[in-house]
């Protein structure tokens, strides 16, 4: 699983409209188009594609579902001692 931070700016490359990102944690380059490492120690490794959706702000706000789920629990307020 790809969980490292990705640099942007000077390390961002574009090749025929293909975004290539540099992963400083592994020293690898990742192709957006191929969904895989293309250079470095992770070369040939595939990324897992996670489910997602595209929506507008208005559609998202009108969605009747409850509050969005957070990946981490919201901390409970601490009572003063």
Secondary structure, 3 states (H helix, E strand, C coil): CCCCCEECHHHCEEECCEEEEEECCCCEEEECCCCEEEECCCECCECCCCCCCCCCHHHHHHCCCCCCCCCCCCCCCCCCC
